Amino acid sequence: MIQPQTRLNVADNSGARELMCIRIIGTSNRRYAHIGDVIVAEGNPKGTRIFGAIARELRQLNFTKIVSLAPEVL
């Protein structure tokens, strides 16, 4: 579970090494985000490379830019 102030590793080459979750987007009574939730409302990554494998569900959710940059889709 991802809650506010959680530090996460970045999976693209934007230059950032880690990021911090500031607020959970959605309904006001939501306390946690889960793996697979969109953290930033913009679906395109800031960088031009993705490190590591990504889930196949991203293709079904129309994140085509991320799928095309990833080296492996699981």
PDB file with SEQRES, HELIX, SHEET and CRYST1 records, atoms N, CA, C and O in Angstrom:
SEQRES   1 A   74  MET ILE GLN PRO GLN THR ARG LEU ASN VAL ALA ASP ASN          
SEQRES   2 A   74  SER GLY ALA ARG GLU LEU MET CYS ILE ARG ILE ILE GLY          
SEQRES   3 A   74  THR SER ASN ARG ARG TYR ALA HIS ILE GLY ASP VAL ILE          
SEQRES   4 A   74  VAL ALA GLU GLY ASN PRO LYS GLY THR ARG ILE PHE GLY          
SEQRES   5 A   74  ALA ILE ALA ARG GLU LEU ARG GLN LEU ASN PHE THR LYS          
SEQRES   6 A   74  ILE VAL SER LEU ALA PRO GLU VAL LEU                          
HELIX    1 AA1 GLU A   57  GLN A   60  1                                   4    
HELIX    2 AA2 THR A   64  LEU A   69  1                                   6    
SHEET    1 AA1 2 ARG A   7  ASN A   9  0                                        
SHEET    2 AA1 2 GLU A  18  MET A  20 -1                                        
CRYST1    1.000    1.000    1.000  90.00  90.00  90.00 P 1           1          
ATOM      1  N   MET A   1       0.843  -1.180   0.000  1.00  0.00           N  
ATOM      2  CA  MET A   1       0.000   0.000   0.000  1.00  0.00           C  
ATOM      3  C   MET A   1       0.886   1.240   0.000  1.00  0.00           C  
ATOM      4  O   MET A   1       1.920   1.289   0.666  1.00  0.00           O  
ATOM      5  N   ILE A   2       0.467   2.208  -0.741  1.00  0.00           N  
ATOM      6  CA  ILE A   2       1.211   3.460  -0.853  1.00  0.00           C  
ATOM      7  C   ILE A   2       0.398   4.543  -0.166  1.00  0.00           C  
ATOM      8  O   ILE A   2      -0.754   4.783  -0.527  1.00  0.00           O  
ATOM      9  N   GLN A   3       0.981   5.186   0.803  1.00  0.00           N  
ATOM     10  CA  GLN A   3       0.300   6.249   1.528  1.00  0.00           C  
ATOM     11  C   GLN A   3       1.107   7.533   1.396  1.00  0.00           C  
ATOM     12  O   GLN A   3       2.240   7.490   0.916  1.00  0.00           O  
ATOM     13  N   PRO A   4       0.561   8.671   1.806  1.00  0.00           N  
ATOM     14  CA  PRO A   4       1.337   9.916   1.716  1.00  0.00           C  
ATOM     15  C   PRO A   4       2.669   9.792   2.461  1.00  0.00           C  
ATOM     16  O   PRO A   4       2.752   9.132   3.497  1.00  0.00           O  
ATOM     17  N   GLN A   5       3.700  10.430   1.926  1.00  0.00           N  
ATOM     18  CA  GLN A   5       5.074  10.421   2.425  1.00  0.00           C  
ATOM     19  C   GLN A   5       5.822   9.125   2.105  1.00  0.00           C  
ATOM     20  O   GLN A   5       6.930   8.932   2.603  1.00  0.00           O  
ATOM     21  N   THR A   6       5.253   8.233   1.290  1.00  0.00           N  
ATOM     22  CA  THR A   6       5.948   7.022   0.876  1.00  0.00           C  
ATOM     23  C   THR A   6       6.936   7.364  -0.228  1.00  0.00           C  
ATOM     24  O   THR A   6       6.591   8.083  -1.166  1.00  0.00           O  
ATOM     25  N   ARG A   7       8.154   6.859  -0.128  1.00  0.00           N  
ATOM     26  CA  ARG A   7       9.165   7.087  -1.166  1.00  0.00           C  
ATOM     27  C   ARG A   7       9.158   5.903  -2.125  1.00  0.00           C  
ATOM     28  O   ARG A   7       9.143   4.747  -1.701  1.00  0.00           O  
ATOM     29  N   LEU A   8       9.169   6.206  -3.433  1.00  0.00           N  
ATOM     30  CA  LEU A   8       9.099   5.185  -4.472  1.00  0.00           C  
ATOM     31  C   LEU A   8      10.271   5.343  -5.430  1.00  0.00           C  
ATOM     32  O   LEU A   8      10.770   6.452  -5.621  1.00  0.00           O  
ATOM     33  N   ASN A   9      10.715   4.246  -6.034  1.00  0.00           N  
ATOM     34  CA  ASN A   9      11.767   4.292  -7.044  1.00  0.00           C  
ATOM     35  C   ASN A   9      11.164   4.692  -8.382  1.00  0.00           C  
ATOM     36  O   ASN A   9      10.042   4.298  -8.702  1.00  0.00           O  
ATOM     37  N   VAL A  10      11.906   5.475  -9.166  1.00  0.00           N  
ATOM     38  CA  VAL A  10      11.454   5.927 -10.480  1.00  0.00           C  
ATOM     39  C   VAL A  10      11.889   4.906 -11.521  1.00  0.00           C  
ATOM     40  O   VAL A  10      13.006   4.393 -11.461  1.00  0.00           O  
ATOM     41  N   ALA A  11      11.003   4.604 -12.485  1.00  0.00           N  
ATOM     42  CA  ALA A  11      11.287   3.564 -13.476  1.00  0.00           C  
ATOM     43  C   ALA A  11      11.583   4.120 -14.858  1.00  0.00           C  
ATOM     44  O   ALA A  11      11.587   3.352 -15.821  1.00  0.00           O  
ATOM     45  N   ASP A  12      11.831   5.415 -15.005  1.00  0.00           N  
ATOM     46  CA  ASP A  12      12.219   5.958 -16.307  1.00  0.00           C  
ATOM     47  C   ASP A  12      13.509   6.752 -16.148  1.00  0.00           C  
ATOM     48  O   ASP A  12      14.059   6.827 -15.049  1.00  0.00           O  
ATOM     49  N   ASN A  13      13.993   7.343 -17.230  1.00  0.00           N  
ATOM     50  CA  ASN A  13      15.272   8.050 -17.158  1.00  0.00           C  
ATOM     51  C   ASN A  13      15.082   9.558 -17.082  1.00  0.00           C  
ATOM     52  O   ASN A  13      15.810  10.303 -17.738  1.00  0.00           O  
ATOM     53  N   SER A  14      14.136  10.012 -16.307  1.00  0.00           N  
ATOM     54  CA  SER A  14      13.867  11.444 -16.194  1.00  0.00           C  
ATOM     55  C   SER A  14      14.935  12.169 -15.376  1.00  0.00           C  
ATOM     56  O   SER A  14      14.954  13.399 -15.350  1.00  0.00           O  
ATOM     57  N   GLY A  15      15.805  11.446 -14.724  1.00  0.00           N  
ATOM     58  CA  GLY A  15      16.849  12.054 -13.912  1.00  0.00           C  
ATOM     59  C   GLY A  15      16.575  11.917 -12.426  1.00  0.00           C  
ATOM     60  O   GLY A  15      17.498  12.018 -11.618  1.00  0.00           O  
ATOM     61  N   ALA A  16      15.340  11.692 -12.055  1.00  0.00           N  
ATOM     62  CA  ALA A  16      14.986  11.504 -10.646  1.00  0.00           C  
ATOM     63  C   ALA A  16      15.312  10.073 -10.237  1.00  0.00           C  
ATOM     64  O   ALA A  16      15.136   9.141 -11.022  1.00  0.00           O  
ATOM     65  N   ARG A  17      15.776   9.906  -9.035  1.00  0.00           N  
ATOM     66  CA  ARG A  17      16.071   8.572  -8.523  1.00  0.00           C  
ATOM     67  C   ARG A  17      14.874   8.005  -7.752  1.00  0.00           C  
ATOM     68  O   ARG A  17      14.534   6.829  -7.882  1.00  0.00           O  
ATOM     69  N   GLU A  18      14.257   8.852  -6.961  1.00  0.00           N  
ATOM     70  CA  GLU A  18      13.084   8.425  -6.207  1.00  0.00           C  
ATOM     71  C   GLU A  18      12.108   9.577  -6.110  1.00  0.00           C  
ATOM     72  O   GLU A  18      12.474  10.737  -6.299  1.00  0.00           O  
ATOM     73  N   LEU A  19      10.869   9.248  -5.815  1.00  0.00           N  
ATOM     74  CA  LEU A  19       9.843  10.268  -5.675  1.00  0.00           C  
ATOM     75  C   LEU A  19       9.069  10.013  -4.402  1.00  0.00           C  
ATOM     76  O   LEU A  19       9.147   8.931  -3.821  1.00  0.00           O  
ATOM     77  N   MET A  20       8.322  11.013  -3.970  1.00  0.00           N  
ATOM     78  CA  MET A  20       7.528  10.894  -2.760  1.00  0.00           C  
ATOM     79  C   MET A  20       6.064  11.124  -3.100  1.00  0.00           C  
ATOM     80  O   MET A  20       5.730  12.065  -3.821  1.00  0.00           O  
ATOM     81  N   CYS A  21       5.202  10.275  -2.587  1.00  0.00           N  
ATOM     82  CA  CYS A  21       3.764  10.433  -2.772  1.00  0.00           C  
ATOM     83  C   CYS A  21       3.296  11.563  -1.852  1.00  0.00           C  
ATOM     84  O   CYS A  21       3.458  11.484  -0.634  1.00  0.00           O  
ATOM     85  N   ILE A  22       2.720  12.603  -2.433  1.00  0.00           N  
ATOM     86  CA  ILE A  22       2.257  13.747  -1.652  1.00  0.00           C  
ATOM     87  C   ILE A  22       0.810  13.555  -1.210  1.00  0.00           C  
ATOM     88  O   ILE A  22       0.482  13.750  -0.040  1.00  0.00           O  
ATOM     89  N   ARG A  23      -0.047  13.176  -2.141  1.00  0.00           N  
ATOM     90  CA  ARG A  23      -1.470  13.055  -1.848  1.00  0.00           C  
ATOM     91  C   ARG A  23      -2.058  11.931  -2.689  1.00  0.00           C  
ATOM     92  O   ARG A  23      -1.607  11.694  -3.810  1.00  0.00           O  
ATOM     93  N   ILE A  24      -3.049  11.245  -2.162  1.00  0.00           N  
ATOM     94  CA  ILE A  24      -3.750  10.203  -2.894  1.00  0.00           C  
ATOM     95  C   ILE A  24      -4.859  10.863  -3.704  1.00  0.00           C  
ATOM     96  O   ILE A  24      -5.717  11.548  -3.149  1.00  0.00           O  
ATOM     97  N   ILE A  25      -4.838  10.653  -5.022  1.00  0.00           N  
ATOM     98  CA  ILE A  25      -5.841  11.251  -5.899  1.00  0.00           C  
ATOM     99  C   ILE A  25      -7.065  10.349  -5.927  1.00  0.00           C  
ATOM    100  O   ILE A  25      -6.935   9.127  -6.006  1.00  0.00           O  
ATOM    101  N   GLY A  26      -8.232  10.932  -5.865  1.00  0.00           N  
ATOM    102  CA  GLY A  26      -9.475  10.168  -5.906  1.00  0.00           C  
ATOM    103  C   GLY A  26     -10.440  10.712  -4.876  1.00  0.00           C  
ATOM    104  O   GLY A  26     -10.469  11.913  -4.609  1.00  0.00           O  
ATOM    105  N   THR A  27     -11.216   9.837  -4.311  1.00  0.00           N  
ATOM    106  CA  THR A  27     -12.187  10.268  -3.317  1.00  0.00           C  
ATOM    107  C   THR A  27     -11.475  10.710  -2.047  1.00  0.00           C  
ATOM    108  O   THR A  27     -10.340  10.309  -1.792  1.00  0.00           O  
ATOM    109  N   SER A  28     -12.131  11.519  -1.270  1.00  0.00           N  
ATOM    110  CA  SER A  28     -11.490  12.107  -0.092  1.00  0.00           C  
ATOM    111  C   SER A  28     -11.287  11.105   1.041  1.00  0.00           C  
ATOM    112  O   SER A  28     -10.447  11.332   1.911  1.00  0.00           O  
ATOM    113  N   ASN A  29     -12.032  10.011   1.050  1.00  0.00           N  
ATOM    114  CA  ASN A  29     -11.891   9.057   2.150  1.00  0.00           C  
ATOM    115  C   ASN A  29     -10.901   7.935   1.835  1.00  0.00           C  
ATOM    116  O   ASN A  29     -10.790   6.981   2.605  1.00  0.00           O  
ATOM    117  N   ARG A  30     -10.189   8.035   0.731  1.00  0.00           N  
ATOM    118  CA  ARG A  30      -9.195   7.029   0.371  1.00  0.00           C  
ATOM    119  C   ARG A  30      -7.902   7.285   1.123  1.00  0.00           C  
ATOM    120  O   ARG A  30      -7.345   8.380   1.039  1.00  0.00           O  
ATOM    121  N   ARG A  31      -7.418   6.300   1.853  1.00  0.00           N  
ATOM    122  CA  ARG A  31      -6.207   6.496   2.644  1.00  0.00           C  
ATOM    123  C   ARG A  31      -4.970   5.954   1.959  1.00  0.00           C  
ATOM    124  O   ARG A  31      -3.866   6.428   2.227  1.00  0.00           O  
ATOM    125  N   TYR A  32      -5.124   4.963   1.070  1.00  0.00           N  
ATOM    126  CA  TYR A  32      -3.981   4.304   0.460  1.00  0.00           C  
ATOM    127  C   TYR A  32      -4.150   4.222  -1.048  1.00  0.00           C  
ATOM    128  O   TYR A  32      -5.268   4.133  -1.556  1.00  0.00           O  
ATOM    129  N   ALA A  33      -3.046   4.251  -1.747  1.00  0.00           N  
ATOM    130  CA  ALA A  33      -3.010   3.903  -3.165  1.00  0.00           C  
ATOM    131  C   ALA A  33      -2.403   2.507  -3.253  1.00  0.00           C  
ATOM    132  O   ALA A  33      -1.703   2.078  -2.336  1.00  0.00           O  
ATOM    133  N   HIS A  34      -2.657   1.815  -4.318  1.00  0.00           N  
ATOM    134  CA  HIS A  34      -2.151   0.462  -4.491  1.00  0.00           C  
ATOM    135  C   HIS A  34      -1.276   0.400  -5.734  1.00  0.00           C  
ATOM    136  O   HIS A  34      -1.256   1.330  -6.541  1.00  0.00           O  
ATOM    137  N   ILE A  35      -0.566  -0.685  -5.877  1.00  0.00           N  
ATOM    138  CA  ILE A  35       0.265  -0.892  -7.058  1.00  0.00           C  
ATOM    139  C   ILE A  35      -0.645  -0.877  -8.284  1.00  0.00           C  
ATOM    140  O   ILE A  35      -1.662  -1.569  -8.321  1.00  0.00           O  
ATOM    141  N   GLY A  36      -0.274  -0.088  -9.278  1.00  0.00           N  
ATOM    142  CA  GLY A  36      -1.071   0.020 -10.495  1.00  0.00           C  
ATOM    143  C   GLY A  36      -1.915   1.273 -10.554  1.00  0.00           C  
ATOM    144  O   GLY A  36      -2.437   1.601 -11.620  1.00  0.00           O  
ATOM    145  N   ASP A  37      -2.072   1.986  -9.452  1.00  0.00           N  
ATOM    146  CA  ASP A  37      -2.804   3.248  -9.477  1.00  0.00           C  
ATOM    147  C   ASP A  37      -1.954   4.311 -10.155  1.00  0.00           C  
ATOM    148  O   ASP A  37      -0.732   4.325 -10.004  1.00  0.00           O  
ATOM    149  N   VAL A  38      -2.598   5.196 -10.899  1.00  0.00           N  
ATOM    150  CA  VAL A  38      -1.887   6.275 -11.573  1.00  0.00           C  
ATOM    151  C   VAL A  38      -1.539   7.334 -10.542  1.00  0.00           C  
ATOM    152  O   VAL A  38      -2.420   7.837  -9.845  1.00  0.00           O  
ATOM    153  N   ILE A  39      -0.261   7.676 -10.440  1.00  0.00           N  
ATOM    154  CA  ILE A  39       0.168   8.655  -9.452  1.00  0.00           C  
ATOM    155  C   ILE A  39       0.055  10.062 -10.017  1.00  0.00           C  
ATOM    156  O   ILE A  39      -0.413  10.968  -9.327  1.00  0.00           O  
ATOM    157  N   VAL A  40       0.474  10.258 -11.252  1.00  0.00           N  
ATOM    158  CA  VAL A  40       0.377  11.552 -11.919  1.00  0.00           C  
ATOM    159  C   VAL A  40      -0.752  11.450 -12.935  1.00  0.00           C  
ATOM    160  O   VAL A  40      -0.898  10.418 -13.590  1.00  0.00           O  
ATOM    161  N   ALA A  41      -1.548  12.496 -13.077  1.00  0.00           N  
ATOM    162  CA  ALA A  41      -2.689  12.450 -13.981  1.00  0.00           C  
ATOM    163  C   ALA A  41      -2.263  12.330 -15.439  1.00  0.00           C  
ATOM    164  O   ALA A  41      -3.031  11.828 -16.261  1.00  0.00           O  
ATOM    165  N   GLU A  42      -1.067  12.775 -15.774  1.00  0.00           N  
ATOM    166  CA  GLU A  42      -0.579  12.671 -17.143  1.00  0.00           C  
ATOM    167  C   GLU A  42      -0.047  11.266 -17.375  1.00  0.00           C  
ATOM    168  O   GLU A  42       0.759  10.775 -16.585  1.00  0.00           O  
ATOM    169  N   GLY A  43      -0.478  10.620 -18.432  1.00  0.00           N  
ATOM    170  CA  GLY A  43      -0.101   9.232 -18.681  1.00  0.00           C  
ATOM    171  C   GLY A  43       1.245   9.051 -19.343  1.00  0.00           C  
ATOM    172  O   GLY A  43       1.719   7.919 -19.441  1.00  0.00           O  
ATOM    173  N   ASN A  44       1.882  10.111 -19.800  1.00  0.00           N  
ATOM    174  CA  ASN A  44       3.163   9.989 -20.487  1.00  0.00           C  
ATOM    175  C   ASN A  44       4.311  10.174 -19.508  1.00  0.00           C  
ATOM    176  O   ASN A  44       4.259  11.060 -18.656  1.00  0.00           O  
ATOM    177  N   PRO A  45       5.355   9.341 -19.619  1.00  0.00           N  
ATOM    178  CA  PRO A  45       6.506   9.508 -18.733  1.00  0.00           C  
ATOM    179  C   PRO A  45       7.310  10.744 -19.103  1.00  0.00           C  
ATOM    180  O   PRO A  45       7.267  11.198 -20.246  1.00  0.00           O  
ATOM    181  N   LYS A  46       8.038  11.286 -18.145  1.00  0.00           N  
ATOM    182  CA  LYS A  46       8.892  12.442 -18.396  1.00  0.00           C  
ATOM    183  C   LYS A  46      10.136  12.049 -19.176  1.00  0.00           C  
ATOM    184  O   LYS A  46      10.638  12.846 -19.968  1.00  0.00           O  
ATOM    185  N   GLY A  47      10.639  10.849 -18.973  1.00  0.00           N  
ATOM    186  CA  GLY A  47      11.854  10.408 -19.638  1.00  0.00           C  
ATOM    187  C   GLY A  47      11.569   9.684 -20.942  1.00  0.00           C  
ATOM    188  O   GLY A  47      10.428   9.616 -21.397  1.00  0.00           O  
ATOM    189  N   THR A  48      12.635   9.139 -21.539  1.00  0.00           N  
ATOM    190  CA  THR A  48      12.511   8.458 -22.821  1.00  0.00           C  
ATOM    191  C   THR A  48      12.850   6.981 -22.740  1.00  0.00           C  
ATOM    192  O   THR A  48      12.813   6.291 -23.759  1.00  0.00           O  
ATOM    193  N   ARG A  49      13.179   6.476 -21.557  1.00  0.00           N  
ATOM    194  CA  ARG A  49      13.453   5.056 -21.385  1.00  0.00           C  
ATOM    195  C   ARG A  49      12.760   4.560 -20.135  1.00  0.00           C  
ATOM    196  O   ARG A  49      12.592   5.302 -19.167  1.00  0.00           O  
ATOM    197  N   ILE A  50      12.361   3.301 -20.162  1.00  0.00           N  
ATOM    198  CA  ILE A  50      11.744   2.647 -19.005  1.00  0.00           C  
ATOM    199  C   ILE A  50      12.657   1.489 -18.624  1.00  0.00           C  
ATOM    200  O   ILE A  50      13.064   0.713 -19.489  1.00  0.00           O  
ATOM    201  N   PHE A  51      12.981   1.365 -17.353  1.00  0.00           N  
ATOM    202  CA  PHE A  51      13.840   0.294 -16.881  1.00  0.00           C  
ATOM    203  C   PHE A  51      12.982  -0.776 -16.228  1.00  0.00           C  
ATOM    204  O   PHE A  51      12.145  -0.467 -15.380  1.00  0.00           O  
ATOM    205  N   GLY A  52      13.177  -2.013 -16.609  1.00  0.00           N  
ATOM    206  CA  GLY A  52      12.460  -3.122 -16.006  1.00  0.00           C  
ATOM    207  C   GLY A  52      11.201  -3.491 -16.762  1.00  0.00           C  
ATOM    208  O   GLY A  52      10.780  -2.800 -17.690  1.00  0.00           O  
ATOM    209  N   ALA A  53      10.621  -4.584 -16.346  1.00  0.00           N  
ATOM    210  CA  ALA A  53       9.415  -5.098 -16.987  1.00  0.00           C  
ATOM    211  C   ALA A  53       8.181  -4.367 -16.470  1.00  0.00           C  
ATOM    212  O   ALA A  53       8.172  -3.851 -15.352  1.00  0.00           O  
ATOM    213  N   ILE A  54       7.140  -4.331 -17.303  1.00  0.00           N  
ATOM    214  CA  ILE A  54       5.875  -3.720 -16.901  1.00  0.00           C  
ATOM    215  C   ILE A  54       4.755  -4.738 -17.066  1.00  0.00           C  
ATOM    216  O   ILE A  54       4.928  -5.746 -17.751  1.00  0.00           O  
ATOM    217  N   ALA A  55       3.621  -4.483 -16.450  1.00  0.00           N  
ATOM    218  CA  ALA A  55       2.491  -5.406 -16.488  1.00  0.00           C  
ATOM    219  C   ALA A  55       1.721  -5.278 -17.799  1.00  0.00           C  
ATOM    220  O   ALA A  55       1.678  -4.203 -18.397  1.00  0.00           O  
ATOM    221  N   ARG A  56       1.121  -6.367 -18.237  1.00  0.00           N  
ATOM    222  CA  ARG A  56       0.345  -6.392 -19.472  1.00  0.00           C  
ATOM    223  C   ARG A  56      -0.913  -5.533 -19.371  1.00  0.00           C  
ATOM    224  O   ARG A  56      -1.430  -5.080 -20.392  1.00  0.00           O  
ATOM    225  N   GLU A  57      -1.407  -5.306 -18.172  1.00  0.00           N  
ATOM    226  CA  GLU A  57      -2.624  -4.520 -17.988  1.00  0.00           C  
ATOM    227  C   GLU A  57      -2.464  -3.086 -18.473  1.00  0.00           C  
ATOM    228  O   GLU A  57      -3.459  -2.434 -18.792  1.00  0.00           O  
ATOM    229  N   LEU A  58      -1.243  -2.583 -18.535  1.00  0.00           N  
ATOM    230  CA  LEU A  58      -1.034  -1.222 -19.038  1.00  0.00           C  
ATOM    231  C   LEU A  58      -1.448  -1.095 -20.497  1.00  0.00           C  
ATOM    232  O   LEU A  58      -1.913  -0.035 -20.917  1.00  0.00           O  
ATOM    233  N   ARG A  59      -1.286  -2.154 -21.270  1.00  0.00           N  
ATOM    234  CA  ARG A  59      -1.727  -2.125 -22.664  1.00  0.00           C  
ATOM    235  C   ARG A  59      -3.253  -2.029 -22.736  1.00  0.00           C  
ATOM    236  O   ARG A  59      -3.787  -1.322 -23.590  1.00  0.00           O  
ATOM    237  N   GLN A  60      -3.946  -2.721 -21.863  1.00  0.00           N  
ATOM    238  CA  GLN A  60      -5.412  -2.680 -21.843  1.00  0.00           C  
ATOM    239  C   GLN A  60      -5.932  -1.339 -21.357  1.00  0.00           C  
ATOM    240  O   GLN A  60      -7.047  -0.950 -21.705  1.00  0.00           O  
ATOM    241  N   LEU A  61      -5.143  -0.619 -20.551  1.00  0.00           N  
ATOM    242  CA  LEU A  61      -5.545   0.690 -20.039  1.00  0.00           C  
ATOM    243  C   LEU A  61      -5.095   1.837 -20.944  1.00  0.00           C  
ATOM    244  O   LEU A  61      -5.187   3.004 -20.562  1.00  0.00           O  
ATOM    245  N   ASN A  62      -4.607   1.503 -22.148  1.00  0.00           N  
ATOM    246  CA  ASN A  62      -4.220   2.478 -23.175  1.00  0.00           C  
ATOM    247  C   ASN A  62      -3.039   3.357 -22.776  1.00  0.00           C  
ATOM    248  O   ASN A  62      -3.016   4.544 -23.100  1.00  0.00           O  
ATOM    249  N   PHE A  63      -2.062   2.792 -22.080  1.00  0.00           N  
ATOM    250  CA  PHE A  63      -0.801   3.478 -21.821  1.00  0.00           C  
ATOM    251  C   PHE A  63       0.197   3.032 -22.887  1.00  0.00           C  
ATOM    252  O   PHE A  63       1.213   2.413 -22.574  1.00  0.00           O  
ATOM    253  N   THR A  64      -0.098   3.350 -24.145  1.00  0.00           N  
ATOM    254  CA  THR A  64       0.699   2.843 -25.256  1.00  0.00           C  
ATOM    255  C   THR A  64       2.111   3.402 -25.269  1.00  0.00           C  
ATOM    256  O   THR A  64       3.035   2.704 -25.688  1.00  0.00           O  
ATOM    257  N   LYS A  65       2.307   4.619 -24.832  1.00  0.00           N  
ATOM    258  CA  LYS A  65       3.644   5.217 -24.796  1.00  0.00           C  
ATOM    259  C   LYS A  65       4.547   4.437 -23.841  1.00  0.00           C  
ATOM    260  O   LYS A  65       5.704   4.164 -24.163  1.00  0.00           O  
ATOM    261  N   ILE A  66       4.029   4.082 -22.684  1.00  0.00           N  
ATOM    262  CA  ILE A  66       4.811   3.332 -21.705  1.00  0.00           C  
ATOM    263  C   ILE A  66       5.091   1.923 -22.220  1.00  0.00           C  
ATOM    264  O   ILE A  66       6.198   1.411 -22.055  1.00  0.00           O  
ATOM    265  N   VAL A  67       4.096   1.295 -22.840  1.00  0.00           N  
ATOM    266  CA  VAL A  67       4.268  -0.062 -23.361  1.00  0.00           C  
ATOM    267  C   VAL A  67       5.312  -0.089 -24.474  1.00  0.00           C  
ATOM    268  O   VAL A  67       6.106  -1.026 -24.554  1.00  0.00           O  
ATOM    269  N   SER A  68       5.318   0.925 -25.326  1.00  0.00           N  
ATOM    270  CA  SER A  68       6.280   0.934 -26.427  1.00  0.00           C  
ATOM    271  C   SER A  68       7.708   1.195 -25.946  1.00  0.00           C  
ATOM    272  O   SER A  68       8.657   0.769 -26.604  1.00  0.00           O  
ATOM    273  N   LEU A  69       7.884   1.877 -24.830  1.00  0.00           N  
ATOM    274  CA  LEU A  69       9.224   2.162 -24.314  1.00  0.00           C  
ATOM    275  C   LEU A  69       9.793   1.029 -23.465  1.00  0.00           C  
ATOM    276  O   LEU A  69      11.010   0.943 -23.298  1.00  0.00           O  
ATOM    277  N   ALA A  70       8.950   0.170 -22.932  1.00  0.00           N  
ATOM    278  CA  ALA A  70       9.399  -0.867 -21.998  1.00  0.00           C  
ATOM    279  C   ALA A  70      10.138  -1.981 -22.732  1.00  0.00           C  
ATOM    280  O   ALA A  70       9.761  -2.344 -23.847  1.00  0.00           O  
ATOM    281  N   PRO A  71      11.185  -2.524 -22.118  1.00  0.00           N  
ATOM    282  CA  PRO A  71      11.916  -3.612 -22.765  1.00  0.00           C  
ATOM    283  C   PRO A  71      11.164  -4.938 -22.724  1.00  0.00           C  
ATOM    284  O   PRO A  71      11.385  -5.800 -23.575  1.00  0.00           O  
ATOM    285  N   GLU A  72      10.275  -5.111 -21.741  1.00  0.00           N  
ATOM    286  CA  GLU A  72       9.570  -6.377 -21.596  1.00  0.00           C  
ATOM    287  C   GLU A  72       8.194  -6.118 -20.997  1.00  0.00           C  
ATOM    288  O   GLU A  72       8.051  -5.341 -20.053  1.00  0.00           O  
ATOM    289  N   VAL A  73       7.185  -6.780 -21.558  1.00  0.00           N  
ATOM    290  CA  VAL A  73       5.818  -6.685 -21.044  1.00  0.00           C  
ATOM    291  C   VAL A  73       5.446  -8.051 -20.499  1.00  0.00           C  
ATOM    292  O   VAL A  73       5.473  -9.042 -21.228  1.00  0.00           O  
ATOM    293  N   LEU A  74       5.099  -8.107 -19.226  1.00  0.00           N  
ATOM    294  CA  LEU A  74       4.752  -9.391 -18.584  1.00  0.00           C  
ATOM    295  C   LEU A  74       3.277  -9.659 -18.653  1.00  0.00           C  
ATOM    296  O   LEU A  74       2.813 -10.689 -18.164  1.00  0.00           O  
TER     297      LEU A  74                                                      
END                                                                             
